[in-house]
Each structure stands twice: as C-alpha cells, then as structure tokens.
C-alpha cells in the first residue's frame, strides 16, 4: 500500500486538475452511502465531530475517509480537521493507498467551491473576500483564483492579526493583491465572490450587504444548528447546494431556512449533479445573486483520492 503524507498529497492534487476530477465524478456519479456522523463530547470545550465517509465505483475503486473536526484545536494552535483516507481496489478489496485525509479534505472542499463558482460566479469576478482564517482560507483562495480572474483577495477574521497572517501567507503564493480587513461589511459590499469558512453559530454574511452580481460560497457552519448567512441572503439569492441530501440535512444555512419557511426545497435551484450534467441552469445574469452551500460529500474525496493515486502511480 502506498502511503502519501501531507506534502505528497498536496502535490498530487493541483486545483485545476482536481476541479475537473470533481466535475467528471459528479457527472458520472458513484455509489455513496449516507455517511456516519457522530458527535463526540470533549471535556470543557465545544463538541468534536467524527465522520466516516465511504464511496466506490463498482469494480474500480473503493474509498473511506475517517475524519475528525475539533473546534477546540484553534486554542491549541492545531488544525481543526484531521484524518486519513484509505483507497482500495473495489474488485479485490486490496488496499492501494493511505492518503492524508486533512489535506485531501481541504483541497477537495476548496475545489468543490471553485467548481460551483465556475457555474455560478460572474465570468469577470475579480474581488474575492474570504471570511475565516482557519485551515480552509488558503485552499479556498488558491482554488477560486484558478477558476476566475481574481485580482484582489481580502481576508477577514475575528482577530485582525490572524487575517494579517493569512494574507501574508497568500502573498507568497498568489500573484494578486492580498489584504487583511477589519470591516467585513465594507469588504463584502465590494465583493464579486464571498467565501465563508468559519465555525460561526450565527450569521456573519448579511444579505443586505450583498452587491448585485455577487456569488456567496458557504463552506463552514457544518452542523444543522450553525449558520453563516442570514434570511435576507437566502431571500435575495438563487440557492444551490453541493448535494441536496447532505445540505438539506446537515447545513444550517439550508436547514434553518427550510424549517422556518424562508426557503422551500423546491426553491433550491440545483446541486453539483445538476450543474455538471446541465439539468439545472447556473448563473442567468450578471446582476443576480447566487448562493452555494457546501457540506462535503464522499464522492469528492473519492475523486480526489483517485486523482492522487493515479498521478503517483504514473
């Protein structure tokens, strides 16, 4: 069995190739049982989450990810997401690769957002605002810059010092203007794409702030009780999700508006299956506001793991 550490996994998953791997997998589909989702109590801090996510293409590849999300790691200077991915031969069951699950998760999550933006963001989108300074901030910036002609990236965090650190890191790898912002509202009001990846329990992206033609990419708030956008954002936007089954059950940005009646299931315009297969329209004008909610899917992990394994094998 090949073992791929974090550096090898990142090198094997360049964003353009990963976006195209996800596009192909959503078009083709795969077997994807409902993931196991367990809450784990952690003494004296916020609960952690354990996820087990299997998926396979019959007779080809089988994969399963074991991942933990530990919000309390922020106070320890550790990544909130940890895990491993096991890729096997779906015909024989033999193990093929053990892949760094945290890097795979971060990069495929960012690639899924970039894939959605390829259908939902304006073609000329030039200003990307990222809310959040965690482990997803850099992957999201890099992935969106691959799919759109981003000229400026603005980073916002609850602590300006943390936003400054992320901005400095991005300046070293992106050939665009990168700044840190203390005022999220002011940044959003000039944004073409707003990407939020936070642990927020309550809305931080308000619909009244969104300019015409803006695309909202919601990646955090991974529990049905958590939320990054408010009702106004939902009302003003054409709403899309990564998968209907996942987002309508797990993502508070969708679950809470569905429960209150602000959003109906029928009003969700499409998911990544629909967008990649052409069964739902993407952006229909340069002035409409679009909103994409991602909760992650085992299909995305499998597509990334196959890309990493076959690239290393080659």
Secondary structure, 3 states (H helix, E strand, C coil): CEEECHHHHHHCCCHHHHHHHHHHHHHHCCECCCCEEEEECCCCCCCEEEEEEEEEECCCEEEEEEEEECHHHHHHCCCCEEEEEEEEECCCCCEEEEEEHHHHHHHHHHHHHHHHHHHHCCCCCCEEEEECCCCHHHHHHHHHHHHCCCCEEEEECCCHHHHHHHHHHHHCCCCCEEEEECCHHHHHCCCCEEEECCCCCCCCECHHHCCCCCEEEECCCCCCCCCCECHHHHHHEEEEECCHHHHHHHCHHHHHHHHHCCCCHHHEEEEHHHHHHCCCCCCCCCCCEEEEECCCCHHHHHHHHHHHHHHHHC
